[in-house]
């Protein structure tokens, strides 16, 4: 198995890790109940998607 001959510098390691940061999910507002939800998905609070109820949600 080949092994590295020289150690990578801290700058090279940090440049590689520059793209590893986590990004936040984009959220959109549900037009029916005005709760935040993921775009292109049914609302988990009210079950509406594109103007009609698609998922039955039990109210607790």
PDB file of N, H, CA, C and O in Angstrom:
ATOM      1  N   UNK A   1       0.844  -1.190   0.000  1.00  0.00           N
ATOM      2  CA  UNK A   1       0.000   0.000   0.000  1.00  0.00           C
ATOM      3  C   UNK A   1       0.882   1.243   0.000  1.00  0.00           C
ATOM      4  O   UNK A   1       1.818   1.340   0.794  1.00  0.00           O
ATOM      5  N   UNK A   2       0.590   2.193  -0.885  1.00  0.00           N
ATOM      6  H   UNK A   2      -0.170   2.115  -1.530  1.00  0.00           H
ATOM      7  CA  UNK A   2       1.382   3.427  -0.880  1.00  0.00           C
ATOM      8  C   UNK A   2       1.022   4.307   0.314  1.00  0.00           C
ATOM      9  O   UNK A   2      -0.140   4.417   0.705  1.00  0.00           O
ATOM     10  N   UNK A   3       2.035   4.916   0.866  1.00  0.00           N
ATOM     11  H   UNK A   3       2.979   4.827   0.548  1.00  0.00           H
ATOM     12  CA  UNK A   3       1.865   5.831   1.989  1.00  0.00           C
ATOM     13  C   UNK A   3       2.388   7.203   1.603  1.00  0.00           C
ATOM     14  O   UNK A   3       3.284   7.312   0.765  1.00  0.00           O
ATOM     15  N   UNK A   4       1.835   8.262   2.209  1.00  0.00           N
ATOM     16  H   UNK A   4       1.107   8.174   2.889  1.00  0.00           H
ATOM     17  CA  UNK A   4       2.350   9.598   1.888  1.00  0.00           C
ATOM     18  C   UNK A   4       3.791   9.757   2.361  1.00  0.00           C
ATOM     19  O   UNK A   4       4.147   9.337   3.462  1.00  0.00           O
ATOM     20  N   UNK A   5       4.602  10.362   1.523  1.00  0.00           N
ATOM     21  H   UNK A   5       4.312  10.704   0.629  1.00  0.00           H
ATOM     22  CA  UNK A   5       6.009  10.555   1.875  1.00  0.00           C
ATOM     23  C   UNK A   5       6.204  11.764   2.775  1.00  0.00           C
ATOM     24  O   UNK A   5       7.048  11.749   3.671  1.00  0.00           O
ATOM     25  N   UNK A   6       5.413  12.825   2.533  1.00  0.00           N
ATOM     26  H   UNK A   6       4.728  12.837   1.805  1.00  0.00           H
ATOM     27  CA  UNK A   6       5.522  14.047   3.323  1.00  0.00           C
ATOM     28  C   UNK A   6       4.170  14.392   3.922  1.00  0.00           C
ATOM     29  O   UNK A   6       3.122  14.037   3.382  1.00  0.00           O
ATOM     30  N   UNK A   7       4.213  15.079   5.030  1.00  0.00           N
ATOM     31  H   UNK A   7       5.064  15.367   5.469  1.00  0.00           H
ATOM     32  CA  UNK A   7       2.981  15.508   5.697  1.00  0.00           C
ATOM     33  C   UNK A   7       2.387  16.698   4.951  1.00  0.00           C
ATOM     34  O   UNK A   7       3.123  17.580   4.508  1.00  0.00           O
ATOM     35  N   UNK A   8       1.043  16.733   4.805  1.00  0.00           N
ATOM     36  H   UNK A   8       0.445  16.018   5.165  1.00  0.00           H
ATOM     37  CA  UNK A   8       0.391  17.873   4.176  1.00  0.00           C
ATOM     38  C   UNK A   8       0.390  19.047   5.140  1.00  0.00           C
ATOM     39  O   UNK A   8       0.215  18.871   6.346  1.00  0.00           O
ATOM     40  N   UNK A   9       0.584  20.227   4.611  1.00  0.00           N
ATOM     41  H   UNK A   9       0.727  20.370   3.632  1.00  0.00           H
ATOM     42  CA  UNK A   9       0.629  21.423   5.461  1.00  0.00           C
ATOM     43  C   UNK A   9      -0.764  21.751   5.997  1.00  0.00           C
ATOM     44  O   UNK A   9      -1.772  21.273   5.477  1.00  0.00           O
ATOM     45  N   UNK A  10      -0.802  22.575   7.044  1.00  0.00           N
ATOM     46  H   UNK A  10       0.017  22.964   7.467  1.00  0.00           H
ATOM     47  CA  UNK A  10      -2.080  22.999   7.622  1.00  0.00           C
ATOM     48  C   UNK A  10      -2.881  23.826   6.628  1.00  0.00           C
ATOM     49  O   UNK A  10      -4.109  23.739   6.603  1.00  0.00           O
ATOM     50  N   UNK A  11      -2.214  24.617   5.817  1.00  0.00           N
ATOM     51  H   UNK A  11      -1.217  24.688   5.836  1.00  0.00           H
ATOM     52  CA  UNK A  11      -2.914  25.433   4.822  1.00  0.00           C
ATOM     53  C   UNK A  11      -3.583  24.549   3.777  1.00  0.00           C
ATOM     54  O   UNK A  11      -4.715  24.814   3.374  1.00  0.00           O
ATOM     55  N   UNK A  12      -2.903  23.515   3.342  1.00  0.00           N
ATOM     56  H   UNK A  12      -1.983  23.299   3.670  1.00  0.00           H
ATOM     57  CA  UNK A  12      -3.473  22.611   2.351  1.00  0.00           C
ATOM     58  C   UNK A  12      -4.659  21.845   2.935  1.00  0.00           C
ATOM     59  O   UNK A  12      -5.669  21.647   2.261  1.00  0.00           O
ATOM     60  N   UNK A  13      -4.531  21.415   4.192  1.00  0.00           N
ATOM     61  H   UNK A  13      -3.710  21.576   4.739  1.00  0.00           H
ATOM     62  CA  UNK A  13      -5.629  20.725   4.871  1.00  0.00           C
ATOM     63  C   UNK A  13      -6.835  21.653   5.015  1.00  0.00           C
ATOM     64  O   UNK A  13      -7.968  21.233   4.777  1.00  0.00           O
ATOM     65  N   UNK A  14      -6.603  22.904   5.400  1.00  0.00           N
ATOM     66  H   UNK A  14      -5.683  23.245   5.593  1.00  0.00           H
ATOM     67  CA  UNK A  14      -7.703  23.848   5.601  1.00  0.00           C
ATOM     68  C   UNK A  14      -8.367  24.250   4.289  1.00  0.00           C
ATOM     69  O   UNK A  14      -9.571  24.503   4.264  1.00  0.00           O
ATOM     70  N   UNK A  15      -7.607  24.312   3.205  1.00  0.00           N
ATOM     71  H   UNK A  15      -6.629  24.106   3.226  1.00  0.00           H
ATOM     72  CA  UNK A  15      -8.216  24.603   1.901  1.00  0.00           C
ATOM     73  C   UNK A  15      -9.132  23.474   1.462  1.00  0.00           C
ATOM     74  O   UNK A  15     -10.176  23.717   0.858  1.00  0.00           O
ATOM     75  N   UNK A  16      -8.744  22.240   1.763  1.00  0.00           N
ATOM     76  H   UNK A  16      -7.896  22.043   2.254  1.00  0.00           H
ATOM     77  CA  UNK A  16      -9.591  21.105   1.432  1.00  0.00           C
ATOM     78  C   UNK A  16     -10.873  21.135   2.251  1.00  0.00           C
ATOM     79  O   UNK A  16     -11.939  20.785   1.744  1.00  0.00           O
ATOM     80  N   UNK A  17     -10.781  21.548   3.510  1.00  0.00           N
ATOM     81  H   UNK A  17      -9.915  21.832   3.922  1.00  0.00           H
ATOM     82  CA  UNK A  17     -11.941  21.569   4.398  1.00  0.00           C
ATOM     83  C   UNK A  17     -12.819  22.801   4.221  1.00  0.00           C
ATOM     84  O   UNK A  17     -13.842  22.921   4.896  1.00  0.00           O
ATOM     85  N   UNK A  18     -12.453  23.706   3.345  1.00  0.00           N
ATOM     86  H   UNK A  18     -11.622  23.608   2.797  1.00  0.00           H
ATOM     87  CA  UNK A  18     -13.215  24.942   3.166  1.00  0.00           C
ATOM     88  C   UNK A  18     -14.622  24.676   2.646  1.00  0.00           C
ATOM     89  O   UNK A  18     -15.506  25.508   2.849  1.00  0.00           O
ATOM     90  N   UNK A  19     -14.861  23.551   1.985  1.00  0.00           N
ATOM     91  H   UNK A  19     -14.143  22.875   1.820  1.00  0.00           H
ATOM     92  CA  UNK A  19     -16.168  23.249   1.400  1.00  0.00           C
ATOM     93  C   UNK A  19     -16.980  22.283   2.253  1.00  0.00           C
ATOM     94  O   UNK A  19     -18.037  21.824   1.819  1.00  0.00           O
ATOM     95  N   UNK A  20     -16.515  21.968   3.444  1.00  0.00           N
ATOM     96  H   UNK A  20     -15.657  22.341   3.797  1.00  0.00           H
ATOM     97  CA  UNK A  20     -17.189  20.990   4.292  1.00  0.00           C
ATOM     98  C   UNK A  20     -18.215  21.593   5.235  1.00  0.00           C
ATOM     99  O   UNK A  20     -18.849  20.858   5.992  1.00  0.00           O
ATOM    100  N   UNK A  21     -18.398  22.908   5.215  1.00  0.00           N
ATOM    101  H   UNK A  21     -17.883  23.505   4.600  1.00  0.00           H
ATOM    102  CA  UNK A  21     -19.328  23.551   6.142  1.00  0.00           C
ATOM    103  C   UNK A  21     -20.762  23.155   5.813  1.00  0.00           C
ATOM    104  O   UNK A  21     -21.117  22.993   4.646  1.00  0.00           O
ATOM    105  N   UNK A  22     -21.579  23.001   6.845  1.00  0.00           N
ATOM    106  H   UNK A  22     -21.290  23.133   7.793  1.00  0.00           H
ATOM    107  CA  UNK A  22     -22.981  22.646   6.653  1.00  0.00           C
ATOM    108  C   UNK A  22     -23.777  23.874   6.244  1.00  0.00           C
ATOM    109  O   UNK A  22     -23.501  24.979   6.710  1.00  0.00           O
ATOM    110  N   UNK A  23     -24.753  23.687   5.383  1.00  0.00           N
ATOM    111  H   UNK A  23     -24.977  22.789   5.005  1.00  0.00           H
ATOM    112  CA  UNK A  23     -25.615  24.785   4.961  1.00  0.00           C
ATOM    113  C   UNK A  23     -27.011  24.565   5.528  1.00  0.00           C
ATOM    114  O   UNK A  23     -27.421  23.427   5.759  1.00  0.00           O
ATOM    115  N   UNK A  24     -27.732  25.644   5.749  1.00  0.00           N
ATOM    116  H   UNK A  24     -27.399  26.568   5.562  1.00  0.00           H
ATOM    117  CA  UNK A  24     -29.085  25.528   6.283  1.00  0.00           C
ATOM    118  C   UNK A  24     -30.055  25.209   5.149  1.00  0.00           C
ATOM    119  O   UNK A  24     -29.836  25.597   4.002  1.00  0.00           O
ATOM    120  N   UNK A  25     -31.122  24.501   5.485  1.00  0.00           N
ATOM    121  H   UNK A  25     -31.300  24.186   6.417  1.00  0.00           H
ATOM    122  CA  UNK A  25     -32.145  24.184   4.505  1.00  0.00           C
ATOM    123  C   UNK A  25     -32.969  25.435   4.223  1.00  0.00           C
ATOM    124  O   UNK A  25     -33.261  26.217   5.127  1.00  0.00           O
ATOM    125  N   UNK A  26     -33.336  25.613   2.965  1.00  0.00           N
ATOM    126  H   UNK A  26     -33.098  24.978   2.230  1.00  0.00           H
ATOM    127  CA  UNK A  26     -34.210  26.731   2.641  1.00  0.00           C
ATOM    128  C   UNK A  26     -35.634  26.367   3.043  1.00  0.00           C
ATOM    129  O   UNK A  26     -36.084  25.245   2.811  1.00  0.00           O
ATOM    130  N   UNK A  27     -36.330  27.303   3.637  1.00  0.00           N
ATOM    131  H   UNK A  27     -35.964  28.215   3.825  1.00  0.00           H
ATOM    132  CA  UNK A  27     -37.695  27.079   4.089  1.00  0.00           C
ATOM    133  C   UNK A  27     -38.622  28.041   3.373  1.00  0.00           C
ATOM    134  O   UNK A  27     -38.224  29.144   3.000  1.00  0.00           O
ATOM    135  N   UNK A  28     -39.857  27.617   3.183  1.00  0.00           N
ATOM    136  H   UNK A  28     -40.181  26.720   3.485  1.00  0.00           H
ATOM    137  CA  UNK A  28     -40.872  28.484   2.603  1.00  0.00           C
ATOM    138  C   UNK A  28     -42.088  28.468   3.502  1.00  0.00           C
ATOM    139  O   UNK A  28     -42.262  27.559   4.313  1.00  0.00           O
ATOM    140  N   UNK A  29     -42.924  29.472   3.357  1.00  0.00           N
ATOM    141  H   UNK A  29     -42.783  30.211   2.699  1.00  0.00           H
ATOM    142  CA  UNK A  29     -44.100  29.585   4.205  1.00  0.00           C
ATOM    143  C   UNK A  29     -45.276  28.871   3.562  1.00  0.00           C
ATOM    144  O   UNK A  29     -45.516  29.009   2.362  1.00  0.00           O
ATOM    145  N   UNK A  30     -46.003  28.113   4.358  1.00  0.00           N
ATOM    146  H   UNK A  30     -45.808  28.001   5.332  1.00  0.00           H
ATOM    147  CA  UNK A  30     -47.193  27.429   3.871  1.00  0.00           C
ATOM    148  C   UNK A  30     -48.282  28.479   3.642  1.00  0.00           C
ATOM    149  O   UNK A  30     -48.577  29.254   4.552  1.00  0.00           O
ATOM    150  N   UNK A  31     -48.887  28.524   2.456  1.00  0.00           N
ATOM    151  H   UNK A  31     -48.648  27.895   1.717  1.00  0.00           H
ATOM    152  CA  UNK A  31     -49.920  29.534   2.208  1.00  0.00           C
ATOM    153  C   UNK A  31     -51.210  29.281   2.982  1.00  0.00           C
ATOM    154  O   UNK A  31     -52.028  30.191   3.122  1.00  0.00           O
ATOM    155  N   UNK A  32     -51.408  28.068   3.486  1.00  0.00           N
ATOM    156  H   UNK A  32     -50.744  27.329   3.372  1.00  0.00           H
ATOM    157  CA  UNK A  32     -52.634  27.749   4.207  1.00  0.00           C
ATOM    158  C   UNK A  32     -52.533  28.093   5.691  1.00  0.00           C
ATOM    159  O   UNK A  32     -53.377  28.820   6.214  1.00  0.00           O
ATOM    160  N   UNK A  33     -51.506  27.577   6.377  1.00  0.00           N
ATOM    161  H   UNK A  33     -50.820  26.987   5.952  1.00  0.00           H
ATOM    162  CA  UNK A  33     -51.404  27.769   7.829  1.00  0.00           C
ATOM    163  C   UNK A  33     -50.266  28.704   8.224  1.00  0.00           C
ATOM    164  O   UNK A  33     -50.111  29.003   9.408  1.00  0.00           O
ATOM    165  N   UNK A  34     -49.468  29.171   7.272  1.00  0.00           N
ATOM    166  H   UNK A  34     -49.594  28.928   6.310  1.00  0.00           H
ATOM    167  CA  UNK A  34     -48.378  30.123   7.470  1.00  0.00           C
ATOM    168  C   UNK A  34     -47.272  29.582   8.369  1.00  0.00           C
ATOM    169  O   UNK A  34     -46.569  30.360   9.014  1.00  0.00           O
ATOM    170  N   UNK A  35     -47.106  28.269   8.422  1.00  0.00           N
ATOM    171  H   UNK A  35     -47.677  27.637   7.898  1.00  0.00           H
ATOM    172  CA  UNK A  35     -45.978  27.661   9.124  1.00  0.00           C
ATOM    173  C   UNK A  35     -44.839  27.482   8.116  1.00  0.00           C
ATOM    174  O   UNK A  35     -45.071  27.435   6.908  1.00  0.00           O
ATOM    175  N   UNK A  36     -43.609  27.383   8.623  1.00  0.00           N
ATOM    176  H   UNK A  36     -43.420  27.421   9.604  1.00  0.00           H
ATOM    177  CA  UNK A  36     -42.466  27.175   7.753  1.00  0.00           C
ATOM    178  C   UNK A  36     -42.382  25.687   7.396  1.00  0.00           C
ATOM    179  O   UNK A  36     -42.576  24.819   8.247  1.00  0.00           O
ATOM    180  N   UNK A  37     -42.087  25.412   6.108  1.00  0.00           N
ATOM    181  H   UNK A  37     -41.930  26.118   5.417  1.00  0.00           H
ATOM    182  CA  UNK A  37     -41.997  24.035   5.634  1.00  0.00           C
ATOM    183  C   UNK A  37     -40.916  23.962   4.571  1.00  0.00           C
ATOM    184  O   UNK A  37     -40.463  24.988   4.063  1.00  0.00           O
ATOM    185  N   UNK A  38     -40.506  22.748   4.235  1.00  0.00           N
ATOM    186  H   UNK A  38     -40.874  21.914   4.648  1.00  0.00           H
ATOM    187  CA  UNK A  38     -39.553  22.558   3.154  1.00  0.00           C
ATOM    188  C   UNK A  38     -40.259  22.782   1.822  1.00  0.00           C
ATOM    189  O   UNK A  38     -41.410  22.375   1.668  1.00  0.00           O
ATOM    190  N   UNK A  39     -39.601  23.418   0.857  1.00  0.00           N
ATOM    191  H   UNK A  39     -38.665  23.749   0.982  1.00  0.00           H
ATOM    192  CA  UNK A  39     -40.255  23.662  -0.423  1.00  0.00           C
ATOM    193  C   UNK A  39     -40.520  22.370  -1.194  1.00  0.00           C
ATOM    194  O   UNK A  39     -39.768  21.403  -1.070  1.00  0.00           O
ATOM    195  N   UNK A  40     -41.575  22.356  -1.980  1.00  0.00           N
ATOM    196  H   UNK A  40     -42.186  23.141  -2.082  1.00  0.00           H
ATOM    197  CA  UNK A  40     -41.992  21.230  -2.830  1.00  0.00           C
ATOM    198  C   UNK A  40     -42.376  20.009  -2.010  1.00  0.00           C
ATOM    199  O   UNK A  40     -42.234  18.878  -2.476  1.00  0.00           O
ATOM    200  N   UNK A  41     -42.862  20.227  -0.789  1.00  0.00           N
ATOM    201  H   UNK A  41     -42.977  21.146  -0.410  1.00  0.00           H
ATOM    202  CA  UNK A  41     -43.320  19.138   0.064  1.00  0.00           C
ATOM    203  C   UNK A  41     -44.614  19.543   0.741  1.00  0.00           C
ATOM    204  O   UNK A  41     -44.889  20.729   0.919  1.00  0.00           O
ATOM    205  N   UNK A  42     -45.408  18.547   1.119  1.00  0.00           N
ATOM    206  H   UNK A  42     -45.184  17.584   0.974  1.00  0.00           H
ATOM    207  CA  UNK A  42     -46.648  18.825   1.836  1.00  0.00           C
ATOM    208  C   UNK A  42     -46.311  19.387   3.212  1.00  0.00           C
ATOM    209  O   UNK A  42     -45.309  19.004   3.816  1.00  0.00           O
ATOM    210  N   UNK A  43     -47.140  20.284   3.697  1.00  0.00           N
ATOM    211  H   UNK A  43     -47.954  20.594   3.206  1.00  0.00           H
ATOM    212  CA  UNK A  43     -46.931  20.913   4.993  1.00  0.00           C
ATOM    213  C   UNK A  43     -47.153  19.874   6.094  1.00  0.00           C
ATOM    214  O   UNK A  43     -48.196  19.219   6.102  1.00  0.00           O
ATOM    215  N   UNK A  44     -46.215  19.703   7.018  1.00  0.00           N
ATOM    216  H   UNK A  44     -45.368  20.235   7.012  1.00  0.00           H
ATOM    217  CA  UNK A  44     -46.417  18.714   8.076  1.00  0.00           C
ATOM    218  C   UNK A  44     -47.453  19.141   9.113  1.00  0.00           C
ATOM    219  O   UNK A  44     -47.964  18.295   9.847  1.00  0.00           O
ATOM    220  N   UNK A  45     -47.778  20.447   9.191  1.00  0.00           N
ATOM    221  H   UNK A  45     -47.364  21.134   8.594  1.00  0.00           H
ATOM    222  CA  UNK A  45     -48.750  20.918  10.173  1.00  0.00           C
ATOM    223  C   UNK A  45     -50.190  20.739   9.688  1.00  0.00           C
ATOM    224  O   UNK A  45     -51.041  20.247  10.429  1.00  0.00           O
ATOM    225  N   UNK A  46     -50.460  21.140   8.441  1.00  0.00           N
ATOM    226  H   UNK A  46     -49.768  21.540   7.839  1.00  0.00           H
ATOM    227  CA  UNK A  46     -51.848  21.097   7.965  1.00  0.00           C
ATOM    228  C   UNK A  46     -52.081  20.068   6.857  1.00  0.00           C
ATOM    229  O   UNK A  46     -53.231  19.732   6.573  1.00  0.00           O
ATOM    230  N   UNK A  47     -51.023  19.561   6.225  1.00  0.00           N
ATOM    231  H   UNK A  47     -50.089  19.834   6.455  1.00  0.00           H
ATOM    232  CA  UNK A  47     -51.172  18.527   5.208  1.00  0.00           C
ATOM    233  C   UNK A  47     -51.523  19.047   3.825  1.00  0.00           C
ATOM    234  O   UNK A  47     -51.856  18.251   2.947  1.00  0.00           O
ATOM    235  N   UNK A  48     -51.462  20.356   3.599  1.00  0.00           N
ATOM    236  H   UNK A  48     -51.192  21.002   4.312  1.00  0.00           H
ATOM    237  CA  UNK A  48     -51.804  20.910   2.293  1.00  0.00           C
ATOM    238  C   UNK A  48     -50.575  20.965   1.389  1.00  0.00           C
ATOM    239  O   UNK A  48     -49.452  21.181   1.846  1.00  0.00           O
ATOM    240  N   UNK A  49     -50.816  20.765   0.105  1.00  0.00           N
ATOM    241  H   UNK A  49     -51.728  20.589  -0.266  1.00  0.00           H
ATOM    242  CA  UNK A  49     -49.782  20.932  -0.910  1.00  0.00           C
ATOM    243  C   UNK A  49     -50.447  21.430  -2.177  1.00  0.00           C
ATOM    244  O   UNK A  49     -51.388  20.811  -2.674  1.00  0.00           O
ATOM    245  N   UNK A  50     -49.973  22.526  -2.694  1.00  0.00           N
ATOM    246  H   UNK A  50     -49.208  23.030  -2.291  1.00  0.00           H
ATOM    247  CA  UNK A  50     -50.471  23.154  -3.917  1.00  0.00           C
ATOM    248  C   UNK A  50     -51.978  23.413  -3.863  1.00  0.00           C
ATOM    249  O   UNK A  50     -52.695  23.161  -4.831  1.00  0.00           O
ATOM    250  N   UNK A  51     -52.446  23.915  -2.724  1.00  0.00           N
ATOM    251  H   UNK A  51     -51.864  24.119  -1.937  1.00  0.00           H
ATOM    252  CA  UNK A  51     -53.820  24.364  -2.618  1.00  0.00           C
ATOM    253  C   UNK A  51     -54.838  23.313  -2.240  1.00  0.00           C
ATOM    254  O   UNK A  51     -56.024  23.630  -2.141  1.00  0.00           O
ATOM    255  N   UNK A  52     -54.424  22.063  -2.021  1.00  0.00           N
ATOM    256  H   UNK A  52     -53.461  21.806  -2.100  1.00  0.00           H
ATOM    257  CA  UNK A  52     -55.398  21.060  -1.588  1.00  0.00           C
ATOM    258  C   UNK A  52     -54.775  20.163  -0.527  1.00  0.00           C
ATOM    259  O   UNK A  52     -53.555  20.032  -0.434  1.00  0.00           O
ATOM    260  N   UNK A  53     -55.631  19.560   0.256  1.00  0.00           N
ATOM    261  H   UNK A  53     -56.622  19.666   0.180  1.00  0.00           H
ATOM    262  CA  UNK A  53     -55.154  18.699   1.338  1.00  0.00           C
ATOM    263  C   UNK A  53     -54.748  17.347   0.753  1.00  0.00           C
ATOM    264  O   UNK A  53     -55.568  16.643   0.164  1.00  0.00           O
ATOM    265  N   UNK A  54     -53.485  16.999   0.921  1.00  0.00           N
ATOM    266  H   UNK A  54     -52.819  17.571   1.399  1.00  0.00           H
ATOM    267  CA  UNK A  54     -52.980  15.759   0.346  1.00  0.00           C
ATOM    268  C   UNK A  54     -52.649  14.730   1.430  1.00  0.00           C
ATOM    269  O   UNK A  54     -52.641  13.529   1.157  1.00  0.00           O
ATOM    270  N   UNK A  55     -52.377  15.184   2.648  1.00  0.00           N
ATOM    271  H   UNK A  55     -52.383  16.159   2.870  1.00  0.00           H
ATOM    272  CA  UNK A  55     -52.004  14.291   3.733  1.00  0.00           C
ATOM    273  C   UNK A  55     -52.957  14.525   4.890  1.00  0.00           C
ATOM    274  O   UNK A  55     -53.209  15.669   5.269  1.00  0.00           O
ATOM    275  N   UNK A  56     -53.493  13.444   5.456  1.00  0.00           N
ATOM    276  H   UNK A  56     -53.289  12.514   5.148  1.00  0.00           H
ATOM    277  CA  UNK A  56     -54.340  13.572   6.630  1.00  0.00           C
ATOM    278  C   UNK A  56     -53.445  13.764   7.853  1.00  0.00           C
ATOM    279  O   UNK A  56     -52.558  12.953   8.117  1.00  0.00           O
ATOM    280  N   UNK A  57     -53.687  14.848   8.598  1.00  0.00           N
ATOM    281  H   UNK A  57     -54.409  15.507   8.384  1.00  0.00           H
ATOM    282  CA  UNK A  57     -52.888  15.151   9.774  1.00  0.00           C
ATOM    283  C   UNK A  57     -53.793  15.077  10.995  1.00  0.00           C
ATOM    284  O   UNK A  57     -54.845  15.715  11.041  1.00  0.00           O
ATOM    285  N   UNK A  58     -53.371  14.285  11.994  1.00  0.00           N
ATOM    286  H   UNK A  58     -52.516  13.766  11.956  1.00  0.00           H
ATOM    287  CA  UNK A  58     -54.147  14.191  13.218  1.00  0.00           C
ATOM    288  C   UNK A  58     -53.833  15.382  14.092  1.00  0.00           C
ATOM    289  O   UNK A  58     -52.665  15.691  14.331  1.00  0.00           O
ATOM    290  N   UNK A  59     -54.872  16.060  14.575  1.00  0.00           N
ATOM    291  H   UNK A  59     -55.820  15.810  14.381  1.00  0.00           H
ATOM    292  CA  UNK A  59     -54.644  17.194  15.471  1.00  0.00           C
ATOM    293  C   UNK A  59     -54.516  16.655  16.895  1.00  0.00           C
ATOM    294  O   UNK A  59     -55.305  15.819  17.337  1.00  0.00           O
ATOM    295  N   UNK A  60     -53.507  17.153  17.596  1.00  0.00           N
ATOM    296  H   UNK A  60     -52.866  17.832  17.238  1.00  0.00           H
ATOM    297  CA  UNK A  60     -53.265  16.647  18.951  1.00  0.00           C
ATOM    298  C   UNK A  60     -53.628  17.663  20.000  1.00  0.00           C
ATOM    299  O   UNK A  60     -53.486  17.397  21.194  1.00  0.00           O
TER     300      UNK A  60
END
